[in-house]
Amino acid sequence: MAKRHTQTMLHRGVATVHTVETDRLFGPFEDPASIALIRQIDLAVFQRTGAVPYSRRALAIRDRGRCGYCGGLGDTMDHIMPKSRGGPASWTNAVLACRACNGRKADRTPEEAGMPLLVAPYAPTFLDIYDPKGEMA
């Protein structure tokens, strides 16, 4: 393991010095021959860079369960540009909406319905949706 990575892990408190090779110091730590992890680190989660699959569940996590129009409890998916009018099924064209707002907006854009969005839709990163174990939050 690289010395820099070792020092970072020791500094962050996710590892401790297990055995010491010499009496020299390695930054504020003894120069380690080996270290012991305090907790499991799932590196695959932190190295993941792929796009998050677009889904109703992931949308609810991204929008924190809130309606993009009134801020209330969102329980339906709304396409900003309705699919019936050529709007894509994509992260940037969808928000969570409560049933009342989704019904009121109907087959119109937010501008046509006089319902401005409270949030700007975006494509989330892996860490926006998944917890450190790689499961949906």
C-alpha positions as CSV (number, residue, x, y, z in Angstrom):
1,M,0.0,0.0,0.0
2,A,1.3,3.5,-0.8
3,K,2.6,5.5,2.1
4,R,0.4,8.5,1.2
5,H,-2.7,6.3,1.2
6,T,-1.6,4.7,4.5
7,Q,-1.1,8.1,6.1
8,T,-4.6,9.3,4.9
9,M,-6.3,6.2,6.4
10,L,-4.5,6.8,9.7
11,H,-5.3,10.5,9.7
12,R,-9.0,9.8,8.9
13,G,-9.2,7.3,11.7
14,V,-10.2,4.3,9.6
15,A,-7.0,2.4,10.4
16,T,-4.5,2.0,13.2
17,V,-0.9,1.1,13.3
18,H,-0.7,-2.7,13.8
19,T,3.1,-3.3,13.8
20,V,6.0,-0.8,13.7
21,E,9.1,-1.3,11.6
22,T,11.4,1.3,13.1
23,D,11.4,4.0,15.8
24,R,10.9,6.7,13.1
25,L,7.8,8.8,12.8
26,F,5.6,8.8,9.8
27,G,4.0,12.2,10.1
28,P,2.4,12.2,13.6
29,F,2.3,8.4,13.5
30,E,5.0,5.7,14.1
31,D,6.3,4.3,10.8
32,P,4.0,1.3,10.2
33,A,5.0,-2.1,8.9
34,S,1.3,-3.0,8.8
35,I,-2.0,-1.3,9.6
36,A,-5.3,-2.7,10.8
37,L,-8.7,-1.4,9.4
38,I,-11.1,-0.2,12.1
39,R,-14.1,-0.6,9.8
40,Q,-14.7,-2.1,6.4
41,I,-14.3,0.3,3.4
42,D,-16.2,-0.5,0.2
43,L,-13.9,1.1,-2.4
44,A,-16.1,0.0,-5.3
45,V,-18.8,2.5,-4.1
46,F,-16.4,5.4,-4.0
47,Q,-14.8,4.6,-7.3
48,R,-18.1,4.2,-9.1
49,T,-18.5,6.9,-11.8
50,G,-21.2,5.4,-14.1
51,A,-24.5,7.1,-14.6
52,V,-27.3,6.2,-12.1
53,P,-30.1,4.3,-13.8
54,Y,-33.3,6.5,-14.2
55,S,-36.1,5.0,-12.0
56,R,-39.0,6.0,-9.9
57,R,-37.3,4.9,-6.7
58,A,-34.1,6.8,-7.5
59,L,-36.1,9.9,-8.4
60,A,-37.8,9.7,-5.0
61,I,-34.4,9.6,-3.4
62,R,-33.0,12.4,-5.5
63,D,-36.0,14.7,-4.7
64,R,-36.0,13.6,-1.0
65,G,-39.6,12.5,-1.3
66,R,-40.8,16.1,-1.9
67,C,-43.1,17.5,-4.6
68,G,-41.2,19.7,-7.0
69,Y,-44.1,22.1,-7.2
70,C,-45.4,22.6,-3.7
71,G,-42.8,21.0,-1.5
72,G,-45.3,18.6,0.0
73,L,-45.1,14.8,0.1
74,G,-44.4,13.6,-3.5
75,D,-45.9,10.3,-4.4
76,T,-46.0,10.4,-8.2
77,M,-43.5,11.0,-11.0
78,D,-44.2,14.0,-13.2
79,H,-42.6,14.7,-16.6
80,I,-41.9,18.4,-16.9
81,M,-42.4,18.3,-20.7
82,P,-45.2,15.6,-20.9
83,K,-44.3,12.4,-22.6
84,S,-47.4,12.7,-24.7
85,R,-45.9,15.9,-26.2
86,G,-42.5,14.3,-26.9
87,G,-40.8,14.8,-23.5
88,P,-38.1,12.2,-22.8
89,A,-38.1,9.9,-19.8
90,S,-34.9,11.3,-18.3
91,W,-33.5,12.8,-15.1
92,T,-33.7,16.3,-16.4
93,N,-37.3,16.0,-17.5
94,A,-38.7,14.5,-14.3
95,V,-39.6,15.6,-10.7
96,L,-41.5,14.0,-7.9
97,A,-45.0,15.5,-7.5
98,C,-47.9,15.1,-5.2
99,R,-51.1,13.8,-6.7
100,A,-52.8,17.2,-6.5
101,C,-50.0,19.0,-8.3
102,N,-49.6,16.3,-10.9
103,G,-53.3,16.4,-11.7
104,R,-53.4,20.2,-11.8
105,K,-50.4,20.4,-14.1
106,A,-51.9,17.6,-16.3
107,D,-50.7,17.6,-19.9
108,R,-49.0,21.0,-19.7
109,T,-45.5,22.4,-19.0
110,P,-45.0,24.1,-15.7
111,E,-45.1,27.5,-17.4
112,E,-48.4,26.7,-19.2
113,A,-49.9,25.6,-15.9
114,G,-48.5,28.5,-13.9
115,M,-46.7,26.2,-11.6
116,P,-43.0,27.1,-11.3
117,L,-40.6,24.3,-10.2
118,L,-39.1,24.7,-6.7
119,V,-36.1,22.6,-7.7
120,A,-34.0,22.3,-10.8
121,P,-34.0,18.7,-12.0
122,Y,-30.5,17.1,-12.5
123,A,-28.9,13.8,-13.2
124,P,-27.7,12.6,-9.8
125,T,-24.3,11.0,-9.1
126,F,-23.9,7.6,-7.6
127,L,-23.3,8.9,-4.1
128,D,-26.5,11.1,-4.3
129,I,-28.5,7.9,-4.6
130,Y,-26.6,5.1,-3.0
131,D,-25.2,4.7,0.6
132,P,-21.6,3.7,1.3
133,K,-22.5,0.0,1.1
134,G,-23.8,0.4,-2.5
135,E,-27.5,0.1,-1.6
136,M,-30.1,2.7,-2.5
137,A,-30.5,5.2,0.4
